[in-house]
């Protein structure tokens, strides 16, 4: 009778719990559907919500395909070994739970021999158990590193293909901190996905195995409550999970925003380091200090927001999992004992048997409860993984779109890195699109229709009706048409911001064209030298042959003696002896002077000897005599020069001129050097003469005032 009443009471409790779980689930899904149906459409420039939904799993699967390059890859092998270790660890936990029961039983029965025997088994078992625990951590770290290696490899391949590294920061500003995305975001994603695999698969396996062992233990001892206890535990766990999911804050969105602000803070630090000299000259430390501090405060506020969200969430989580589960656990543990039909009596054997059963069941329950708790807490980690997944997926998406010629520019970026009012542009045309598609005051603006056509030619540069458009969608020149053949050395002049350097970026393939047609040689036939040449990491030899390496140089049949001859052309032969030979290593951007760096850039021109050279104020810090001999040597080697310069001394090395007026107009004609030089000299003389006129007028006015007279010249000027 007593057992029957207990059965009835437990059945009632279990039914109430099941109804509560089902009811809570229905309420949750109804509220979710209502929020989904009533959600207002957000603007396209808003940060997208980070949710564990179909989109998240699709993005995760796409990234995991990169992590696992094949079925028999190293990553797959690590995953299989990790899974086997997890299964082995579960069986070891079951064995420990059973062994613990036998140890307690031997104590209750006062059987020293059996106690010593079980203790020896426990000690011997400790060695493989500790090794398996360490092996799990080791394999998790190896798996995370393997994932990160594949992702970094894929990211680098995209980043350094088709000048994506340039375009993603100059033609598209959706990804504000590519360096942070390729380092911290990939690291966080790899560690998170490897960690979650362990903390989801292992608890699931533990729950299945522990639950099965618990039921077997109950039926083995003649109790009928094992199955009911398991159903009761499942109901309590499911109810707790529904409650926690309902009240869970948007950790994915919070973590993604924290990562974005952290990346922006790092970019501000990098900018200060890269421009330290200019900031010091301008005494701009206060402004930079303010920017850094505001960026850090923005990151701190976001972190505090996450801490506050975790505070109340973890409080509720601990209440449900620690105290509520403890009460339910006592009921679950008691039922197999109270409802047992065997082992009755108060003898030592019966008490020992019940004690062993209780201890074993308690260990099963503790392990199962830990597994359930890890599953509950893993949801929070899965939401955080959704944030990392979103950022990594967005990075790969942007890289691919930029690689395919689709760019998006935002009109403004706030100090904390938040983009506003997005505008989009692609190679098929120039267009601006407001971030709010429903805003009638900011409709999409189409600047030019139709895309430009780019073809390759061996021996000429030809532009027909090509507009010069900046990444900010400013039209510098509406239509430009010209043709440069080998031997037509072109001088390009005009005021600042008129499109001179922009033309070089278009010819070099860095900027897309939005109209007209462009015929140019292959990129290998063009060589661009800026005003501030890039000094790479490496030896002195590497500075001359960049971007080649020594193996490539030797394959071309070029020796160090040939490089010395090249340095002799640019008046840098002395630098080999000064720096200690070709293999000398140094920080060349600081070791070489401005003029030496420019001459090193010209040395690369003679190393590669292209058909066309794009020279952008590349000898402004070189003496006029050295500059003249370098230009003469370039013409001697048959290199066609396209030069941007303000020095009249270089006019004689060019046959044609492209002159921009700064208002969108231009003029392309043959350069008559002697006539232009005479006009330039006359202009300088007039400037000198007119510079003294205001002073003479002022002195004449003073004399008239002292004499009390007037002057006809002053009256005419008035």
C-alpha positions in Angstrom: 0.0 0.0 0.0 2.8 2.4 0.9 4.6 1.7 -2.3 1.3 2.2 -4.3 0.7 5.5 -2.7 4.2 6.6 -3.5 3.7 5.5 -7.1 0.5 7.5 -7.4 2.0 10.6 -5.8 5.0 10.5 -8.1 2.8 9.9 -11.2 0.8 13.0 -10.2 3.9 15.1 -9.8 5.3 13.9 -13.1 2.0 14.7 -14.9 1.9 18.3 -13.5 5.6 18.8 -14.5 5.0 17.5 -18.0 1.9 19.8 -18.4 3.9 22.8 -17.1 6.8 22.0 -19.6 4.4 21.7 -22.5 2.5 24.9 -21.5 5.7 26.9 -21.2 6.9 25.7 -24.5 3.7 26.7 -26.2 3.7 30.1 -24.6 7.4 30.6 -25.7 6.7 29.7 -29.4 3.5 31.8 -29.5 5.4 34.9 -28.1 8.2 34.2 -30.5 5.8 34.1 -33.5 4.1 37.3 -32.3 7.4 39.1 -32.1 8.4 37.9 -35.5 5.1 39.0 -37.1 5.1 42.3 -35.4 8.7 43.1 -35.9 9.3 46.4 -37.7 11.6 46.3 -40.8 15.0 47.7 -39.8 17.1 50.0 -42.0 19.8 48.3 -44.0 22.5 50.2 -42.2 21.5 48.8 -38.8 23.4 46.0 -37.1 21.8 42.8 -37.9 20.4 40.7 -35.1 22.5 37.8 -34.0 20.2 34.8 -33.5 20.5 31.0 -33.3 18.3 30.4 -36.4 18.4 28.9 -39.8 20.8 31.6 -41.1 23.2 30.9 -38.3 23.4 27.2 -39.1 23.8 27.9 -42.8 26.7 30.3 -42.1 28.2 27.8 -39.6 28.0 25.0 -42.1 29.7 27.1 -44.8 32.6 28.0 -42.5 32.9 24.3 -41.3 33.3 23.3 -45.0 36.4 25.5 -45.0 37.6 24.0 -41.7 37.3 20.4 -43.1 38.9 20.4 -46.5 38.2 16.7 -47.0 36.8 13.5 -45.5 40.3 12.2 -44.8 41.9 15.4 -43.8 44.0 16.0 -40.6 41.0 18.0 -39.1 38.7 15.0 -39.6 41.2 12.7 -38.0 41.4 15.0 -35.0 37.7 15.2 -34.7 37.4 11.4 -34.8 40.1 11.0 -32.1 38.4 13.7 -30.0 35.0 11.9 -30.3 36.5 8.5 -29.3 38.1 10.2 -26.3 34.7 11.6 -25.3 33.0 8.2 -25.5 35.8 6.6 -23.5 35.5 9.3 -20.9 31.8 8.6 -20.5 32.4 4.9 -19.9 35.0 5.7 -17.4 32.6 8.0 -15.5 30.0 5.1 -15.4 32.7 2.7 -14.1 33.7 5.2 -11.4 30.1 5.6 -10.3 29.7 1.9 -10.0 33.0 1.5 -8.2 32.1 4.2 -5.7 28.9 2.3 -4.9 30.9 -0.9 -4.1 33.3 1.0 -1.9 30.4 2.5 0.2 28.8 -0.9 0.3 32.0 -2.5 1.7 32.2 0.3 4.3 28.6 -0.3 5.4 29.1 -4.1 5.6 32.4 -3.6 7.5 34.3 -5.7 5.0 38.0 -4.5 5.1 39.1 -7.0 2.4 36.5 -5.9 -0.1 37.2 -2.2 0.7 41.0 -2.6 0.1 40.3 -4.4 -3.1 38.0 -1.7 -4.4 40.4 1.0 -3.4 43.2 -0.6 -5.3 41.0 -0.8 -8.4 40.2 3.0 -7.9 43.9 3.9 -7.7 44.8 1.8 -10.8 41.9 3.4 -12.7 43.1 6.9 -11.9 46.0 6.7 -14.3 44.0 6.1 -17.5 41.3 8.5 -16.3 43.7 11.4 -15.8 45.4 10.7 -19.1 42.0 10.8 -20.9 41.1 14.1 -19.3 44.4 15.6 -20.4 43.9 14.1 -23.8 40.5 15.8 -24.2 42.0 19.2 -23.5 44.9 18.5 -25.8 42.7 17.4 -28.7 40.3 20.3 -28.2 43.3 22.8 -28.4 44.7 20.9 -31.5 41.3 20.9 -33.2 40.9 24.7 -32.5 44.3 25.3 -33.9 43.6 23.2 -37.0 40.4 25.1 -37.6 42.1 28.4 -37.3 44.9 27.3 -39.6 42.4 26.4 -42.4 40.4 29.6 -41.9 43.5 31.8 -41.8 44.7 30.1 -45.0 41.4 30.7 -46.7 41.2 34.3 -45.5 44.8 35.1 -46.7 44.1 33.6 -50.1 41.1 35.8 -50.5 42.7 38.9 -49.0 45.7 38.8 -51.3 43.9 37.9 -54.5 42.9 40.6 -57.0 44.1 43.4 -54.7 41.3 42.7 -52.2 43.7 44.0 -49.4 43.6 47.4 -51.1 40.0 47.4 -52.2 38.5 46.4 -48.9 39.9 49.5 -47.2 39.7 52.0 -50.1 36.8 51.0 -52.3 34.6 49.4 -49.6 34.4 50.4 -46.0 31.9 47.8 -44.6 34.8 46.0 -42.9 36.5 48.7 -40.8 39.1 46.5 -39.2 40.2 43.6 -41.5 43.3 42.9 -39.4 41.1 42.3 -36.3 38.7 40.1 -38.2 41.5 37.9 -39.6 43.2 37.6 -36.2 40.9 37.9 -33.2 37.6 36.9 -34.8 39.1 33.8 -36.5 40.8 32.8 -33.2 37.6 33.3 -31.2 35.5 31.4 -33.7 38.0 28.4 -33.8 38.3 28.1 -30.1 34.5 28.6 -29.6 33.4 25.9 -32.1 36.0 23.4 -30.8 34.9 24.1 -27.2 31.2 23.9 -27.9 31.7 20.5 -29.7 33.1 19.1 -26.5 30.6 20.8 -24.3 27.6 19.6 -26.3 28.5 16.1 -27.6 29.9 15.0 -24.2 26.9 16.1 -22.1 24.5 14.5 -24.7 26.4 11.3 -24.5 26.6 11.5 -20.7 22.8 12.0 -20.5 22.0 9.0 -22.7 24.5 6.7 -21.0 23.8 7.8 -17.5 20.0 7.7 -18.0 20.3 4.2 -19.5 22.5 3.0 -16.6 20.1 4.6 -14.1 17.1 2.7 -15.5 19.0 -0.6 -15.6 20.0 -0.1 -12.0 16.4 0.5 -10.9 15.0 -2.5 -12.8 17.9 -4.7 -11.6 16.9 -4.0 -8.0 13.3 -4.7 -8.7 12.1 -1.0 -8.6 9.5 0.3 -10.9 10.4 3.9 -10.5 13.5 4.0 -12.7 11.6 4.8 -15.9 9.3 7.3 -14.2 12.3 9.0 -12.4 14.0 9.4 -15.8 10.9 10.9 -17.3 10.6 13.2 -14.4 14.3 14.3 -14.8 13.8 14.9 -18.5 10.7 17.0 -17.8 12.4 19.1 -15.2 15.5 19.6 -17.5 13.3 20.5 -20.5 11.2 23.0 -18.5 14.4 24.6 -17.2 15.8 24.9 -20.7 12.6 26.6 -22.0 12.7 29.1 -19.2 16.3 30.0 -19.7 15.9 30.3 -23.5 12.9 32.6 -23.0 14.7 35.0 -20.6 18.2 34.7 -22.2 19.7 38.1 -23.3 21.0 38.5 -26.9 24.5 37.4 -26.0 25.4 36.9 -29.7 24.6 40.5 -30.6 26.3 41.8 -27.5 29.5 39.8 -28.1 29.6 40.8 -31.8 29.3 44.4 -30.8 32.0 44.0 -28.2 34.3 42.5 -30.9 33.6 45.3 -33.3 34.4 48.0 -30.7 37.5 46.2 -29.7 38.6 46.0 -33.3 38.0 49.8 -33.7 40.1 50.5 -30.6 42.9 48.5 -32.1 42.7 50.4 -35.4 43.0 53.7 -33.5 46.1 52.4 -31.8 47.6 51.2 -35.1 46.8 54.6 -36.7 48.7 56.5 -33.9 51.7 54.1 -34.3 51.7 54.5 -38.1 51.5 58.3 -38.0 53.4 59.0 -34.8 55.8 61.5 -36.5 53.1 63.6 -38.1 51.1 63.7 -34.9 54.2 64.8 -33.0 54.9 67.6 -35.5 51.3 68.8 -35.2 51.3 68.4 -31.4 48.1 66.4 -31.9 48.5 64.2 -28.9 45.5 65.7 -27.1 43.2 64.9 -30.0 44.5 61.4 -30.4 44.4 60.8 -26.7 40.7 61.9 -26.7 39.9 59.6 -29.6 41.6 56.6 -27.9 39.9 57.3 -24.6 36.5 57.7 -26.2 37.0 54.4 -28.1 38.0 52.6 -24.9 35.0 54.1 -23.0 32.8 52.8 -25.7 34.3 49.3 -25.3 34.0 49.5 -21.5 30.3 50.5 -21.7 29.6 47.5 -23.9 31.5 45.1 -21.6 29.6 46.5 -18.6 26.4 45.9 -20.5 27.4 42.3 -21.0 28.4 41.9 -17.3 25.0 43.2 -16.2 23.2 40.9 -18.5 25.1 37.9 -17.2 24.5 38.9 -13.6 20.8 38.4 -13.5 20.8 35.6 -16.1 23.3 33.6 -14.2 21.4 34.2 -10.9 18.3 32.7 -12.4 20.3 30.0 -14.1 22.0 28.9 -10.8 18.7 29.0 -8.9 17.0 26.6 -11.4 20.0 24.3 -11.9 21.4 24.2 -8.3 18.5 24.4 -5.9 15.5 23.4 -8.0 17.4 20.5 -9.5 18.7 19.5 -6.0 15.1 19.2 -4.7 14.1 17.2 -7.8 17.2 15.1 -7.4 16.3 13.9 -3.9 12.9 12.7 -5.3 14.6 11.0 -8.2 17.1 9.3 -5.9 14.6 8.2 -3.4 12.1 6.6 -5.8 14.2 3.5 -6.9 14.9 2.8 -3.2 11.4 3.5 -1.9 9.7 1.5 -4.7 12.2 -1.4 -4.7 10.5 -4.8 -4.3 13.7 -6.6 -3.4 16.4 -6.1 -0.8 13.8 -5.6 2.0 14.8 -6.0 5.6 17.2 -4.5 8.0 20.1 -6.9 7.7 23.6 -5.8 6.9 23.4 -7.3 3.4 20.1 -5.5 2.7 21.4 -2.2 4.1 24.6 -2.5 2.1 22.8 -3.3 -1.0 20.5 -0.3 -0.6 23.4 1.9 0.2 25.3 0.7 -2.9 22.3 1.3 -5.0 21.8 4.8 -3.6 25.4 5.8 -4.0 25.6 4.5 -7.6 22.3 6.2 -8.5 23.5 9.4 -6.8 26.7 9.4 -8.9 24.7 8.7 -12.1 22.4 11.6 -11.2 25.3 14.0 -10.4 27.0 13.2 -13.7 23.8 13.5 -15.5 23.0 16.8 -13.8 26.4 18.1 -14.6 25.8 17.1 -18.2 22.4 18.8 -18.3 23.8 21.9 -16.7 26.6 22.1 -19.3 23.9 21.7 -22.0 21.9 24.6 -20.5 25.0 26.9 -20.2 26.2 25.8 -23.6 23.3 27.7 -25.1 24.8 30.9 -24.0 28.1 29.9 -25.6 26.2 28.9 -28.8 24.7 32.4 -28.9 28.2 33.8 -28.5 29.4 31.5 -31.2 26.6 32.9 -33.4 28.2 36.3 -33.0 31.6 35.1 -34.0 30.1 33.1 -36.9 28.3 36.2 -38.1 31.5 38.3 -38.1 33.6 35.6 -39.8 30.9 34.9 -42.4 30.5 38.7 -43.1 34.3 39.0 -43.6 34.4 36.2 -46.1 31.3 37.5 -47.8 32.8 41.0 -48.2 36.1 39.6 -49.4 34.3 37.6 -52.1 32.1 40.5 -53.1 35.0 42.9 -53.3 37.0 40.3 -55.3 34.1 40.2 -57.8 34.0 44.0 -58.1 31.0 44.7 -55.9 31.7 47.6 -53.5 29.7 49.3 -50.8 30.7 52.7 -49.4 29.1 54.4 -46.4 28.8 58.2 -46.5 29.9 58.7 -42.9 31.6 56.9 -40.1 31.1 58.0 -36.5 33.9 58.2 -34.0 33.0 54.8 -32.5 33.1 53.1 -35.8 29.3 53.1 -36.5 28.5 53.5 -40.2 25.6 55.6 -41.3 23.7 56.2 -44.5 25.2 53.4 -46.7 25.7 53.8 -50.4 26.5 51.0 -52.8 28.5 50.8 -56.0 29.6 48.1 -58.3 31.6 47.8 -61.5 28.4 47.9 -63.5 28.0 51.5 -62.7 28.2 54.3 -60.2 25.3 54.4 -57.8 24.4 55.7 -54.4 21.8 54.0 -52.3 20.5 55.3 -49.1 20.7 53.2 -46.0 16.9 53.6 -45.5 15.2 52.2 -48.6 11.9 53.6 -47.4 13.1 57.2 -47.0 11.6 59.3 -49.7 14.0 62.2 -49.0 17.1 60.0 -49.8 16.2 58.0 -53.0 19.0 56.0 -54.7 21.2 58.2 -56.8 22.5 56.8 -60.1 25.5 58.8 -61.2 26.5 57.0 -64.4 24.7 54.2 -66.3 26.6 51.4 -67.9 29.9 49.9 -66.9 33.3 50.4 -68.3 35.1 47.9 -70.6 38.7 47.0 -69.9 40.8 45.1 -72.4 44.5 44.3 -72.7 47.0 45.4 -75.3 50.7 44.8 -75.7 51.8 48.2 -76.8 49.5 51.0 -75.9 47.3 52.8 -73.3 44.0 54.0 -74.7 41.1 55.7 -72.8 37.9 56.7 -74.4 35.2 58.5 -72.4 36.5 57.1 -69.1 35.3 59.0 -66.0 37.6 59.4 -63.1 35.5 58.6 -60.0 36.8 58.4 -56.5 35.8 55.7 -54.0 33.6 58.4 -52.3 31.7 58.6 -55.7 33.1 62.1 -56.4 33.4 62.6 -60.2 36.7 64.4 -60.7 36.6 64.2 -64.5 33.4 63.2 -66.4 35.1 61.9 -69.5 38.8 61.4 -70.4 40.1 60.3 -73.7 43.8 59.8 -74.7 46.2 57.4 -76.2 49.8 56.7 -75.2 52.0 54.6 -77.4 55.6 53.4 -76.7 57.9 56.3 -76.9 55.2 58.9 -76.1 56.5 60.2 -72.8 53.5 61.8 -71.1 53.8 64.7 -68.5 50.8 65.1 -66.3 50.2 68.4 -64.5 47.4 70.1 -62.6 46.4 71.4 -59.1 46.0 69.1 -56.2 42.9 66.9 -56.3 42.4 67.2 -60.0 42.7 63.5 -60.8 46.4 62.9 -61.6 47.1 60.1 -59.1 43.5 58.8 -59.6 44.4 58.2 -63.3 47.3 56.1 -62.2 45.1 54.0 -59.9 42.7 53.4 -62.8 45.5 52.4 -65.1 47.0 50.1 -62.4 43.7 48.3 -61.9 43.2 49.5 -58.4 40.1 51.5 -59.1 37.3 50.3 -61.3 36.0 52.3 -64.3 32.3 53.2 -64.4 32.0 54.1 -68.1 33.8 54.2 -71.4 36.5 51.8 -72.5 40.1 51.3 -71.3 42.8 49.5 -73.2 46.0 48.9 -71.2 49.0 46.5 -71.2 49.0 43.6 -68.8 49.7 44.6 -65.2 53.2 43.1 -65.5 54.0 45.6 -68.2 53.2 48.6 -65.9 55.2 49.7 -63.0 54.0 52.3 -60.5 56.4 54.3 -58.3 54.8 56.5 -55.6 56.3 59.6 -53.9 56.9 57.5 -50.8 58.2 54.0 -52.0 57.4 51.0 -49.8 60.3 49.5 -48.0 59.7 45.8 -47.3 60.9 43.6 -44.5 64.1 41.9 -45.6 67.6 42.4 -46.8 69.1 45.2 -48.9 68.8 43.0 -51.9 65.0 42.5 -51.2 64.6 46.3 -51.4 65.8 46.4 -55.0 64.0 43.4 -56.3 60.7 43.8 -54.4 58.3 42.0 -54.8 60.6 39.3 -56.2 62.7 37.2 -53.9 66.3 35.9 -54.3 65.2 32.6 -55.9 63.1 34.4 -58.5 65.9 36.9 -59.2 68.4 34.1 -59.8 65.8 32.3 -62.0 65.7 35.4 -64.2 69.5 35.2 -64.6 70.1 38.4 -62.6 73.1 38.5 -60.2 74.2 40.8 -57.4 76.6 42.4 -59.8 73.7 43.3 -62.0 72.0 44.9 -59.0 75.1 46.9 -58.3 75.0 48.3 -61.8 71.4 49.2 -61.3 72.3 51.0 -58.1 75.0 52.8 -60.0 72.4 54.2 -62.4 70.4 55.7 -59.5 73.5 56.9 -57.7 73.1 54.4 -54.8 76.1 52.1 -55.3 77.8 53.3 -52.1 74.9 52.0 -50.0 76.0 48.3 -50.4 79.3 49.0 -48.7 77.8 51.3 -46.1 75.1 48.9 -44.9 77.4 45.8 -44.9 76.5 43.9 -48.1 73.4 42.7 -49.9 72.4 40.4 -47.1 72.3 43.2 -44.5 69.0 43.4 -42.5 67.6 46.6 -41.1 64.5 48.7 -40.8 65.0 50.3 -44.1 62.2 52.8 -43.9 64.1 54.5 -41.0 67.7 53.8 -42.2 67.3 55.3 -45.7 66.8 59.0 -46.2 63.9 60.3 -48.2 66.0 60.8 -51.3 67.6 57.3 -50.9 64.2 55.7 -50.7 63.0 57.5 -53.8 66.1 56.4 -55.7 65.6 52.8 -54.4 62.1 53.0 -55.9 63.6 54.0 -59.2 66.1 51.1 -58.9 63.2 48.7 -59.0 62.1 50.3 -62.3 65.4 49.3 -63.9 65.3 45.9 -62.3 61.9 45.1 -63.9 62.2 47.3 -67.0 58.5 47.5 -67.9 57.1 49.0 -71.0 55.3 51.8 -69.2 56.3 53.5 -65.9 53.8 55.4 -63.8 55.9 57.9 -61.9 54.0 59.9 -59.2 56.3 62.7 -57.9 58.8 59.8 -57.3 62.0 62.0 -57.5 60.8 65.1 -55.6 63.5 64.6 -52.9 66.3 63.8 -55.5 68.7 66.4 -56.7 68.1 67.8 -60.2 71.3 66.4 -61.6 70.7 62.8 -60.4 67.1 63.1 -61.4 68.0 64.0 -65.0 70.5 61.1 -65.4 67.9 58.6 -64.0 65.2 59.8 -66.5 67.6 59.7 -69.3 68.6 56.2 -68.4 64.9 55.1 -68.3 64.4 56.5 -71.8 67.6 54.7 -73.0 66.1 51.4 -71.8 62.9 52.0 -73.8 60.6 52.6 -70.9 57.7 54.9 -71.7 57.3 57.5 -68.9 54.0 58.8 -67.6 55.1 61.3 -65.0 53.3 63.5 -62.4 55.7 66.3 -61.5 55.9 70.0 -60.7 59.5 70.4 -61.7 60.1 72.2 -65.0 63.5 70.5 -65.2 61.7 67.2 -66.2 59.7 68.7 -69.1 62.5 68.0 -71.6 62.2 64.3 -71.0 58.5 64.2 -72.2 56.9 64.6 -75.6 53.2 65.0 -74.6 51.3 66.7 -71.8 48.0 66.0 -70.1 46.9 69.1 -68.2 44.0 69.1 -65.7 42.4 72.4 -64.7 40.9 71.2 -61.4 37.4 71.9 -62.5 36.8 68.7 -64.4 38.4 69.9 -67.6 41.6 68.6 -69.3 43.8 69.1 -72.3 46.0 66.5 -74.0 48.5 67.7 -76.6 52.1 67.6 -77.8 54.5 69.2 -75.4 56.6 72.0 -76.8 59.3 72.2 -74.2 61.2 75.3 -75.3 58.0 77.3 -75.7 56.6 76.2 -72.4 59.8 76.9 -70.6 59.9 80.5 -72.0 56.3 81.0 -70.9 57.2 79.6 -67.5 60.1 82.0 -67.1 58.0 85.0 -68.2 55.4 83.9 -65.6 58.0 83.8 -62.9 59.3 87.3 -63.8 55.8 88.8 -63.7 55.1 87.2 -60.4 58.3 88.8 -59.0 57.4 92.2 -60.4 53.8 92.1 -59.3 54.8 91.0 -55.8 56.3 94.5 -55.2 53.3 96.5 -56.5 51.2 96.4 -53.3 54.3 97.5 -51.3 54.9 100.5 -53.6 51.3 101.5 -53.6 51.3 101.4 -49.8 54.5 103.6 -49.6 53.0 106.1 -52.2 49.9 106.4 -50.0 52.0 107.2 -46.9 54.0 109.8 -48.8 50.8 111.5 -50.1 49.5 111.6 -46.5 52.7 113.2 -45.2 52.8 115.8 -47.9 49.1 116.4 -47.9 49.0 115.8 -51.6 47.1 113.4 -53.9 48.4 111.1 -56.6 46.9 110.4 -60.0 48.0 106.7 -59.8 46.2 106.2 -56.5 43.0 107.8 -57.9 43.1 105.5 -60.9 43.6 102.4 -58.8 40.6 103.3 -56.7 
